[in-house]
Amino acid sequence: MKKFTLISFKICTILFGFLFLAACDSDDTLTVMPQDDSVAQLKTFSIKPGENRVKIEGTVPAEADIEEVVVYWNDRANSLRIPISPSNEEQQFSEYIPNLEERVYTFEMQTSDGSGSGSAIVTGASEVYGASYRNTLLNRPVSNSTLAQSKLDIQFDGMDFSTGPIGIELSYENTSGELQNVFFPISQDRVILNDYKRNTNYKYRTVFVPSPLAVDTFYIDYNSVTPQVEFPELKNNAVPFSATSVSGRWGVLADWTTTAPVLIHPGGHGGWDQWNGNIFNMESGWGASAINNGKIYQSVEAPAGNYALEISVRDSNHSETDEGGSYFVVSKGFELPDVSDVTTDSEVLVFERIHTTTYVANMPEIYRLEFSLDEITDITIGQITSQWGQTPGRFCNILSFELIPAD
């Protein structure tokens, strides 16, 4: 026996391609298709949630006399009719129901044949997401973002994973000036980029999917981040200085670049002096040859800011009237200029000529070289000199180099 169910609503149809949507808003009645066991039910049926919509999917069995699938919601106040063409094979269908308010819906699905009979009704529920859900979404916070040369190291804090975050989209400019977009899963809490362009910002956003079955992905606004560059620290920068090799009194300083003109002492050594507590000293004369354009320097990466390089000198016998001269220098890049160019080189940030300093116990002379950087810059600091090989020779005993923030 066929069973008929009556529900009260006014029939309103809107054509969407081959879909028809019925809505109820009065006391008119619509006859739901009578349930008939001879009308085949759907073989599969699923409802996938989305943003103010759902996706209805299902499979119609083969050789079934089915002409349409009807989906009801809002207590059957609304319906969607999906035409089905007769076939000897299984048929799959997939349709969206748009413009839904944000809440949980119950959907009923029924097949019908050409005579108007319908199968037993299959029921399912789904949540629809919208503005309220979107307003709960927050970007995963960055706990640390440090840059060293072109290597960017980003570490993320924890977050509420119940809102459905699946990953992070990140956009940055590489060292070639090309825009790069990367995606990584939310389980990854640290990202290292080895080709990051300095003096640029990167932006990122967290991507959300509220349900494993959801058909829509939620993207929130990008956050822009300026990476932090650590304040530079000089290595092997104070007495007792260390050496990579030693021959008698003289050695070669570790962590510094020493050019060939400085290596005038036995075995090709110079710059490191065992006297005075393993000190920094480029010395000529007293039997050693002159130093022509000798350099000892160290390079560091420095962020924008105001700096001072303070050099503590125990004693020195350089004269400001000496031919060539000796200088403390801070320069852009990875090298120091030649002695002859120090006063005119455009890459030089600051310099000071070394003069005579008489030793007084526990009272070194402090040279203070101040400079400013507008952006992240590679800088090189050190001493350059051209000095005679006569007797008495020339020396400058340096106790320490210190790079500090300037007021």
C-alpha beads as a LAMMPS data file, in Angstrom:
LAMMPS data file: protein, C-alpha beads

407 atoms
406 bonds

1 atom types
1 bond types

-500.0 500.0 xlo xhi
-500.0 500.0 ylo yhi
-500.0 500.0 zlo zhi

Masses

1 110.0

Atoms # bond

1 1 1 0.000 0.000 0.000
2 1 1 1.231 3.448 -0.888
3 1 1 1.480 5.966 1.959
4 1 1 0.984 9.687 1.391
5 1 1 2.284 12.429 3.628
6 1 1 1.021 15.989 3.433
7 1 1 3.055 19.005 4.458
8 1 1 1.890 22.603 4.433
9 1 1 3.734 25.137 2.326
10 1 1 3.363 27.371 -0.682
11 1 1 5.106 26.128 -3.801
12 1 1 7.734 28.507 -5.158
13 1 1 10.034 27.292 -7.904
14 1 1 13.215 28.914 -9.114
15 1 1 15.065 27.535 -12.103
16 1 1 18.787 26.883 -11.539
17 1 1 19.869 25.037 -14.705
18 1 1 18.057 21.745 -14.206
19 1 1 17.437 22.239 -10.450
20 1 1 14.158 23.352 -8.907
21 1 1 13.923 24.780 -5.406
22 1 1 10.605 24.790 -3.533
23 1 1 10.009 26.985 -0.476
24 1 1 7.131 27.015 1.984
25 1 1 5.775 30.211 3.478
26 1 1 1.935 29.793 3.666
27 1 1 -0.804 27.264 4.392
28 1 1 -0.928 25.776 0.882
29 1 1 -0.140 22.075 0.761
30 1 1 2.268 19.948 -1.212
31 1 1 1.941 16.199 -1.471
32 1 1 5.166 14.403 -0.690
33 1 1 5.767 11.452 -2.964
34 1 1 4.106 8.329 -1.575
35 1 1 6.518 5.854 -0.072
36 1 1 6.694 2.645 -2.055
37 1 1 9.011 -0.262 -1.287
38 1 1 9.249 -0.974 -4.998
39 1 1 11.045 2.328 -5.607
40 1 1 14.760 1.809 -5.051
41 1 1 16.517 3.810 -2.404
42 1 1 19.793 5.596 -2.962
43 1 1 22.831 3.359 -2.789
44 1 1 24.939 6.075 -1.129
45 1 1 24.057 9.445 0.332
46 1 1 26.263 12.135 1.918
47 1 1 25.988 15.772 2.982
48 1 1 29.175 17.835 3.035
49 1 1 29.199 21.138 4.943
50 1 1 30.444 24.435 3.553
51 1 1 30.265 28.187 3.992
52 1 1 26.560 29.053 3.871
53 1 1 25.973 25.987 1.731
54 1 1 26.137 22.196 1.653
55 1 1 27.020 19.727 -1.037
56 1 1 24.645 16.809 -1.578
57 1 1 26.155 13.673 -3.108
58 1 1 24.761 10.258 -3.753
59 1 1 24.615 7.187 -5.981
60 1 1 21.519 5.947 -7.789
61 1 1 21.452 2.133 -8.179
62 1 1 21.652 0.553 -11.644
63 1 1 18.504 -0.425 -13.570
64 1 1 16.294 1.502 -11.172
65 1 1 13.188 3.211 -12.461
66 1 1 14.147 6.527 -10.884
67 1 1 13.438 9.863 -12.537
68 1 1 14.430 12.252 -9.789
69 1 1 15.968 12.623 -6.345
70 1 1 14.316 15.061 -3.976
71 1 1 16.069 16.660 -1.003
72 1 1 13.998 18.290 1.787
73 1 1 15.151 20.549 4.651
74 1 1 13.699 23.018 7.128
75 1 1 11.064 20.433 8.118
76 1 1 10.361 19.959 4.400
77 1 1 9.679 23.658 3.951
78 1 1 12.361 23.686 1.247
79 1 1 13.253 21.125 -1.352
80 1 1 15.696 20.505 -4.189
81 1 1 14.735 18.247 -7.128
82 1 1 17.512 16.574 -9.087
83 1 1 16.465 14.981 -12.411
84 1 1 17.842 11.483 -13.100
85 1 1 18.019 9.894 -16.563
86 1 1 17.222 6.165 -16.817
87 1 1 20.378 4.044 -17.041
88 1 1 21.552 0.459 -16.759
89 1 1 24.520 1.631 -14.713
90 1 1 24.936 3.295 -11.365
91 1 1 24.738 7.081 -11.506
92 1 1 26.365 9.558 -9.228
93 1 1 24.997 13.017 -8.617
94 1 1 26.373 16.048 -6.834
95 1 1 24.606 19.349 -6.187
96 1 1 25.068 22.364 -3.933
97 1 1 22.350 23.931 -1.812
98 1 1 23.403 27.595 -1.472
99 1 1 22.325 30.578 0.626
100 1 1 21.881 28.684 3.889
101 1 1 22.021 30.333 7.275
102 1 1 24.699 29.247 9.692
103 1 1 23.358 26.399 11.846
104 1 1 22.749 22.644 11.865
105 1 1 20.315 21.317 9.259
106 1 1 18.512 18.005 8.896
107 1 1 18.086 16.816 5.295
108 1 1 15.770 14.122 3.931
109 1 1 16.339 12.445 0.586
110 1 1 13.879 10.427 -1.461
111 1 1 13.916 8.925 -4.942
112 1 1 10.821 8.856 -7.133
113 1 1 9.753 7.048 -10.297
114 1 1 7.706 8.291 -13.202
115 1 1 4.396 7.391 -11.571
116 1 1 4.941 9.727 -8.636
117 1 1 5.809 7.050 -6.093
118 1 1 8.742 7.647 -3.802
119 1 1 11.198 5.476 -1.904
120 1 1 11.605 5.388 1.818
121 1 1 13.154 8.654 3.070
122 1 1 16.807 8.726 4.103
123 1 1 17.736 11.323 6.732
124 1 1 21.060 13.045 7.446
125 1 1 22.290 16.161 9.241
126 1 1 25.032 18.675 8.574
127 1 1 26.331 21.896 10.052
128 1 1 26.557 24.985 7.864
129 1 1 29.353 27.467 8.643
130 1 1 29.309 31.219 8.224
131 1 1 30.282 34.546 9.760
132 1 1 30.109 33.347 13.367
133 1 1 32.557 30.547 12.670
134 1 1 34.809 32.846 10.643
135 1 1 34.933 35.329 13.524
136 1 1 36.499 32.672 15.760
137 1 1 39.466 32.156 13.417
138 1 1 42.837 33.598 14.400
139 1 1 46.240 33.488 12.775
140 1 1 48.714 31.195 14.435
141 1 1 51.081 33.498 16.338
142 1 1 54.791 33.680 15.508
143 1 1 56.954 33.236 18.593
144 1 1 60.285 33.951 16.930
145 1 1 61.357 35.103 13.480
146 1 1 65.098 35.565 13.009
147 1 1 67.138 36.269 9.906
148 1 1 70.824 35.525 9.385
149 1 1 72.068 36.498 5.929
150 1 1 69.500 34.784 3.653
151 1 1 68.371 32.172 6.180
152 1 1 65.010 32.905 7.810
153 1 1 64.021 30.816 10.831
154 1 1 60.345 31.098 11.874
155 1 1 58.941 29.412 14.977
156 1 1 55.224 29.377 15.732
157 1 1 53.378 29.337 19.056
158 1 1 50.585 26.902 19.822
159 1 1 46.959 27.634 18.967
160 1 1 43.418 26.309 19.319
161 1 1 43.335 23.348 16.936
162 1 1 39.618 22.719 17.529
163 1 1 38.735 25.475 15.039
164 1 1 40.061 23.354 12.186
165 1 1 43.413 24.839 11.104
166 1 1 45.069 22.696 8.436
167 1 1 48.125 24.730 7.493
168 1 1 49.798 28.051 6.828
169 1 1 50.298 29.906 3.578
170 1 1 53.440 32.049 3.527
171 1 1 54.548 34.550 0.898
172 1 1 58.058 36.017 0.681
173 1 1 60.598 37.436 -1.741
174 1 1 63.645 35.293 -2.426
175 1 1 67.212 36.440 -2.988
176 1 1 66.541 36.679 -6.729
177 1 1 63.659 39.089 -6.138
178 1 1 61.008 36.502 -7.040
179 1 1 57.787 36.153 -5.049
180 1 1 57.514 32.716 -3.471
181 1 1 54.387 31.124 -1.990
182 1 1 54.717 28.092 0.241
183 1 1 52.254 25.989 2.224
184 1 1 53.075 23.797 5.200
185 1 1 50.859 21.722 7.507
186 1 1 49.668 23.079 10.825
187 1 1 51.571 20.303 12.623
188 1 1 54.827 21.961 11.531
189 1 1 55.787 24.526 14.146
190 1 1 59.099 25.609 12.600
191 1 1 59.954 26.725 9.057
192 1 1 63.408 27.524 7.658
193 1 1 63.789 29.407 4.375
194 1 1 67.310 29.487 2.942
195 1 1 66.736 32.014 0.142
196 1 1 65.095 34.953 1.928
197 1 1 65.796 38.475 0.692
198 1 1 67.000 40.785 3.435
199 1 1 65.247 44.075 4.210
200 1 1 61.854 42.701 3.166
201 1 1 58.786 41.554 5.093
202 1 1 57.017 38.257 4.696
203 1 1 53.308 37.662 5.121
204 1 1 51.415 34.582 6.237
205 1 1 47.898 33.396 6.988
206 1 1 46.399 30.325 8.610
207 1 1 44.095 28.142 6.519
208 1 1 41.062 26.456 8.102
209 1 1 38.761 23.591 7.168
210 1 1 36.041 23.221 9.821
211 1 1 35.289 19.550 9.105
212 1 1 37.080 16.701 7.318
213 1 1 34.115 16.604 4.893
214 1 1 33.897 20.357 4.377
215 1 1 33.770 21.589 0.790
216 1 1 34.991 25.087 1.599
217 1 1 38.325 26.323 2.912
218 1 1 38.463 29.420 5.097
219 1 1 41.269 31.921 4.570
220 1 1 41.872 34.767 6.978
221 1 1 43.752 38.030 6.462
222 1 1 47.526 37.972 6.083
223 1 1 49.840 39.106 8.865
224 1 1 52.947 40.997 7.772
225 1 1 56.140 40.267 9.726
226 1 1 59.528 41.976 9.802
227 1 1 62.195 39.387 10.670
228 1 1 64.536 40.147 13.521
229 1 1 68.282 40.259 12.973
230 1 1 70.361 39.480 16.039
231 1 1 72.652 42.225 17.287
232 1 1 76.100 41.401 15.889
233 1 1 78.741 39.919 18.143
234 1 1 82.410 39.932 17.325
235 1 1 84.347 36.712 17.826
236 1 1 87.713 36.410 19.540
237 1 1 87.520 40.091 20.335
238 1 1 89.455 40.586 23.590
239 1 1 92.565 39.615 25.512
240 1 1 93.449 36.816 25.723
241 1 1 93.018 36.575 21.950
242 1 1 93.286 33.065 20.537
243 1 1 95.381 31.996 17.549
244 1 1 94.996 29.331 14.897
245 1 1 98.763 28.790 14.785
246 1 1 101.750 30.115 16.729
247 1 1 105.485 30.303 16.096
248 1 1 107.420 31.630 19.037
249 1 1 106.045 34.999 20.050
250 1 1 103.834 35.443 16.963
251 1 1 100.665 33.837 15.744
252 1 1 97.648 34.224 13.427
253 1 1 94.394 35.393 14.997
254 1 1 91.454 32.969 15.031
255 1 1 88.120 34.212 13.595
256 1 1 89.800 37.171 11.863
257 1 1 91.009 37.545 8.279
258 1 1 94.701 38.435 8.192
259 1 1 96.177 39.514 4.847
260 1 1 99.618 38.461 3.627
261 1 1 101.460 41.780 4.286
262 1 1 100.878 41.271 8.029
263 1 1 102.469 37.793 8.096
264 1 1 106.070 39.059 8.309
265 1 1 107.219 37.119 11.343
266 1 1 108.841 33.642 11.405
267 1 1 106.773 30.907 9.761
268 1 1 104.382 33.388 8.152
269 1 1 102.790 34.703 11.329
270 1 1 101.658 38.078 12.604
271 1 1 98.774 39.931 14.217
272 1 1 98.658 37.759 17.341
273 1 1 101.294 38.656 19.923
274 1 1 102.080 36.493 22.953
275 1 1 103.423 39.491 24.800
276 1 1 101.057 41.495 27.001
277 1 1 98.691 38.579 27.567
278 1 1 98.087 37.324 23.995
279 1 1 97.221 40.649 22.478
280 1 1 96.161 41.919 19.019
281 1 1 99.207 43.634 17.490
282 1 1 100.418 44.337 13.939
283 1 1 104.081 45.086 14.521
284 1 1 106.872 45.920 12.089
285 1 1 110.561 46.864 12.483
286 1 1 113.137 45.646 14.993
287 1 1 114.359 43.251 12.349
288 1 1 110.952 42.593 10.743
289 1 1 110.008 44.078 7.390
290 1 1 107.616 46.923 6.763
291 1 1 103.895 46.256 6.425
292 1 1 102.458 47.624 3.205
293 1 1 98.645 47.818 3.200
294 1 1 98.198 45.120 5.832
295 1 1 94.717 44.314 7.068
296 1 1 93.108 42.322 9.873
297 1 1 89.326 42.333 9.847
298 1 1 86.106 40.549 10.726
299 1 1 82.682 40.749 9.030
300 1 1 79.258 40.656 10.661
301 1 1 75.648 41.205 9.661
302 1 1 74.019 44.157 11.415
303 1 1 70.389 45.326 11.531
304 1 1 69.346 48.933 11.065
305 1 1 70.318 51.093 14.022
306 1 1 72.929 53.296 15.646
307 1 1 76.242 51.703 16.583
308 1 1 79.551 52.388 18.221
309 1 1 82.728 50.375 17.757
310 1 1 84.904 50.781 20.827
311 1 1 88.547 49.735 20.599
312 1 1 90.570 49.556 23.787
313 1 1 94.284 50.297 23.119
314 1 1 96.939 49.452 25.668
315 1 1 99.658 51.439 23.937
316 1 1 100.802 52.489 20.473
317 1 1 103.685 54.367 18.881
318 1 1 101.996 55.228 15.585
319 1 1 102.320 58.836 14.557
320 1 1 99.737 60.748 12.578
321 1 1 102.566 62.060 10.424
322 1 1 103.795 58.589 9.438
323 1 1 103.691 57.884 5.730
324 1 1 100.821 55.555 4.922
325 1 1 99.320 55.508 8.374
326 1 1 97.250 53.110 10.443
327 1 1 93.465 53.218 10.865
328 1 1 90.555 51.651 12.639
329 1 1 87.787 51.256 10.064
330 1 1 84.156 50.188 9.724
331 1 1 83.081 49.572 6.129
332 1 1 80.147 48.090 4.255
333 1 1 80.654 44.697 2.671
334 1 1 83.081 41.900 3.433
335 1 1 86.443 43.628 3.004
336 1 1 88.282 46.739 4.129
337 1 1 89.552 49.347 1.661
338 1 1 93.209 49.906 0.974
339 1 1 95.048 52.306 3.244
340 1 1 95.331 54.831 0.417
341 1 1 91.555 54.843 -0.092
342 1 1 90.270 54.821 3.456
343 1 1 89.415 58.522 3.577
344 1 1 87.567 58.551 0.236
345 1 1 85.989 55.122 -0.181
346 1 1 82.170 55.443 -0.367
347 1 1 81.707 52.115 1.423
348 1 1 83.533 53.313 4.528
349 1 1 81.085 54.135 7.299
350 1 1 83.579 55.537 9.785
351 1 1 87.338 55.570 10.399
352 1 1 89.872 56.995 12.820
353 1 1 93.617 57.283 12.432
354 1 1 95.674 55.625 15.169
355 1 1 98.005 57.867 17.123
356 1 1 100.570 57.496 19.891
357 1 1 99.215 56.145 23.166
358 1 1 101.416 55.882 26.230
359 1 1 100.889 52.853 28.418
360 1 1 99.304 53.578 31.778
361 1 1 98.399 50.577 33.912
362 1 1 94.673 49.834 33.844
363 1 1 93.988 53.014 31.862
364 1 1 93.709 52.070 28.173
365 1 1 92.744 54.619 25.541
366 1 1 89.297 54.057 24.057
367 1 1 88.671 54.812 20.391
368 1 1 84.945 55.212 19.748
369 1 1 83.737 55.012 16.142
370 1 1 80.036 55.794 15.757
371 1 1 77.932 55.015 12.689
372 1 1 74.324 54.336 11.626
373 1 1 72.652 51.802 9.343
374 1 1 69.324 52.360 7.587
375 1 1 68.824 48.677 6.779
376 1 1 70.301 45.239 7.364
377 1 1 73.903 45.480 6.172
378 1 1 77.039 43.352 6.073
379 1 1 79.817 45.353 7.701
380 1 1 83.510 44.738 8.202
381 1 1 85.528 46.112 11.108
382 1 1 89.247 46.016 11.764
383 1 1 92.624 47.676 11.388
384 1 1 94.492 48.607 8.210
385 1 1 98.060 49.861 8.121
386 1 1 101.114 50.765 6.101
387 1 1 104.069 51.139 8.491
388 1 1 107.836 51.171 8.231
389 1 1 110.322 48.417 9.024
390 1 1 112.878 50.618 10.791
391 1 1 114.078 50.512 14.363
392 1 1 112.191 51.471 16.372
393 1 1 109.337 49.819 14.547
394 1 1 105.627 50.468 14.768
395 1 1 103.051 48.678 16.908
396 1 1 99.547 49.028 18.328
397 1 1 98.631 46.742 21.206
398 1 1 94.838 46.290 21.194
399 1 1 93.078 44.894 24.250
400 1 1 89.569 44.565 22.783
401 1 1 87.048 45.387 20.069
402 1 1 83.437 45.841 21.131
403 1 1 80.416 46.640 18.949
404 1 1 77.634 48.229 21.014
405 1 1 74.374 50.149 20.445
406 1 1 74.890 53.908 20.345
407 1 1 72.467 56.348 21.967

Bonds

1 1 1 2
2 1 2 3
3 1 3 4
4 1 4 5
5 1 5 6
6 1 6 7
7 1 7 8
8 1 8 9
9 1 9 10
10 1 10 11
11 1 11 12
12 1 12 13
13 1 13 14
14 1 14 15
15 1 15 16
16 1 16 17
17 1 17 18
18 1 18 19
19 1 19 20
20 1 20 21
21 1 21 22
22 1 22 23
23 1 23 24
24 1 24 25
25 1 25 26
26 1 26 27
27 1 27 28
28 1 28 29
29 1 29 30
30 1 30 31
31 1 31 32
32 1 32 33
33 1 33 34
34 1 34 35
35 1 35 36
36 1 36 37
37 1 37 38
38 1 38 39
39 1 39 40
40 1 40 41
41 1 41 42
42 1 42 43
43 1 43 44
44 1 44 45
45 1 45 46
46 1 46 47
47 1 47 48
48 1 48 49
49 1 49 50
50 1 50 51
51 1 51 52
52 1 52 53
53 1 53 54
54 1 54 55
55 1 55 56
56 1 56 57
57 1 57 58
58 1 58 59
59 1 59 60
60 1 60 61
61 1 61 62
62 1 62 63
63 1 63 64
64 1 64 65
65 1 65 66
66 1 66 67
67 1 67 68
68 1 68 69
69 1 69 70
70 1 70 71
71 1 71 72
72 1 72 73
73 1 73 74
74 1 74 75
75 1 75 76
76 1 76 77
77 1 77 78
78 1 78 79
79 1 79 80
80 1 80 81
81 1 81 82
82 1 82 83
83 1 83 84
84 1 84 85
85 1 85 86
86 1 86 87
87 1 87 88
88 1 88 89
89 1 89 90
90 1 90 91
91 1 91 92
92 1 92 93
93 1 93 94
94 1 94 95
95 1 95 96
96 1 96 97
97 1 97 98
98 1 98 99
99 1 99 100
100 1 100 101
101 1 101 102
102 1 102 103
103 1 103 104
104 1 104 105
105 1 105 106
106 1 106 107
107 1 107 108
108 1 108 109
109 1 109 110
110 1 110 111
111 1 111 112
112 1 112 113
113 1 113 114
114 1 114 115
115 1 115 116
116 1 116 117
117 1 117 118
118 1 118 119
119 1 119 120
120 1 120 121
121 1 121 122
122 1 122 123
123 1 123 124
124 1 124 125
125 1 125 126
126 1 126 127
127 1 127 128
128 1 128 129
129 1 129 130
130 1 130 131
131 1 131 132
132 1 132 133
133 1 133 134
134 1 134 135
135 1 135 136
136 1 136 137
137 1 137 138
138 1 138 139
139 1 139 140
140 1 140 141
141 1 141 142
142 1 142 143
143 1 143 144
144 1 144 145
145 1 145 146
146 1 146 147
147 1 147 148
148 1 148 149
149 1 149 150
150 1 150 151
151 1 151 152
152 1 152 153
153 1 153 154
154 1 154 155
155 1 155 156
156 1 156 157
157 1 157 158
158 1 158 159
159 1 159 160
160 1 160 161
161 1 161 162
162 1 162 163
163 1 163 164
164 1 164 165
165 1 165 166
166 1 166 167
167 1 167 168
168 1 168 169
169 1 169 170
170 1 170 171
171 1 171 172
172 1 172 173
173 1 173 174
174 1 174 175
175 1 175 176
176 1 176 177
177 1 177 178
178 1 178 179
179 1 179 180
180 1 180 181
181 1 181 182
182 1 182 183
183 1 183 184
184 1 184 185
185 1 185 186
186 1 186 187
187 1 187 188
188 1 188 189
189 1 189 190
190 1 190 191
191 1 191 192
192 1 192 193
193 1 193 194
194 1 194 195
195 1 195 196
196 1 196 197
197 1 197 198
198 1 198 199
199 1 199 200
200 1 200 201
201 1 201 202
202 1 202 203
203 1 203 204
204 1 204 205
205 1 205 206
206 1 206 207
207 1 207 208
208 1 208 209
209 1 209 210
210 1 210 211
211 1 211 212
212 1 212 213
213 1 213 214
214 1 214 215
215 1 215 216
216 1 216 217
217 1 217 218
218 1 218 219
219 1 219 220
220 1 220 221
221 1 221 222
222 1 222 223
223 1 223 224
224 1 224 225
225 1 225 226
226 1 226 227
227 1 227 228
228 1 228 229
229 1 229 230
230 1 230 231
231 1 231 232
232 1 232 233
233 1 233 234
234 1 234 235
235 1 235 236
236 1 236 237
237 1 237 238
238 1 238 239
239 1 239 240
240 1 240 241
241 1 241 242
242 1 242 243
243 1 243 244
244 1 244 245
245 1 245 246
246 1 246 247
247 1 247 248
248 1 248 249
249 1 249 250
250 1 250 251
251 1 251 252
252 1 252 253
253 1 253 254
254 1 254 255
255 1 255 256
256 1 256 257
257 1 257 258
258 1 258 259
259 1 259 260
260 1 260 261
261 1 261 262
262 1 262 263
263 1 263 264
264 1 264 265
265 1 265 266
266 1 266 267
267 1 267 268
268 1 268 269
269 1 269 270
270 1 270 271
271 1 271 272
272 1 272 273
273 1 273 274
274 1 274 275
275 1 275 276
276 1 276 277
277 1 277 278
278 1 278 279
279 1 279 280
280 1 280 281
281 1 281 282
282 1 282 283
283 1 283 284
284 1 284 285
285 1 285 286
286 1 286 287
287 1 287 288
288 1 288 289
289 1 289 290
290 1 290 291
291 1 291 292
292 1 292 293
293 1 293 294
294 1 294 295
295 1 295 296
296 1 296 297
297 1 297 298
298 1 298 299
299 1 299 300
300 1 300 301
301 1 301 302
302 1 302 303
303 1 303 304
304 1 304 305
305 1 305 306
306 1 306 307
307 1 307 308
308 1 308 309
309 1 309 310
310 1 310 311
311 1 311 312
312 1 312 313
313 1 313 314
314 1 314 315
315 1 315 316
316 1 316 317
317 1 317 318
318 1 318 319
319 1 319 320
320 1 320 321
321 1 321 322
322 1 322 323
323 1 323 324
324 1 324 325
325 1 325 326
326 1 326 327
327 1 327 328
328 1 328 329
329 1 329 330
330 1 330 331
331 1 331 332
332 1 332 333
333 1 333 334
334 1 334 335
335 1 335 336
336 1 336 337
337 1 337 338
338 1 338 339
339 1 339 340
340 1 340 341
341 1 341 342
342 1 342 343
343 1 343 344
344 1 344 345
345 1 345 346
346 1 346 347
347 1 347 348
348 1 348 349
349 1 349 350
350 1 350 351
351 1 351 352
352 1 352 353
353 1 353 354
354 1 354 355
355 1 355 356
356 1 356 357
357 1 357 358
358 1 358 359
359 1 359 360
360 1 360 361
361 1 361 362
362 1 362 363
363 1 363 364
364 1 364 365
365 1 365 366
366 1 366 367
367 1 367 368
368 1 368 369
369 1 369 370
370 1 370 371
371 1 371 372
372 1 372 373
373 1 373 374
374 1 374 375
375 1 375 376
376 1 376 377
377 1 377 378
378 1 378 379
379 1 379 380
380 1 380 381
381 1 381 382
382 1 382 383
383 1 383 384
384 1 384 385
385 1 385 386
386 1 386 387
387 1 387 388
388 1 388 389
389 1 389 390
390 1 390 391
391 1 391 392
392 1 392 393
393 1 393 394
394 1 394 395
395 1 395 396
396 1 396 397
397 1 397 398
398 1 398 399
399 1 399 400
400 1 400 401
401 1 401 402
402 1 402 403
403 1 403 404
404 1 404 405
405 1 405 406
406 1 406 407
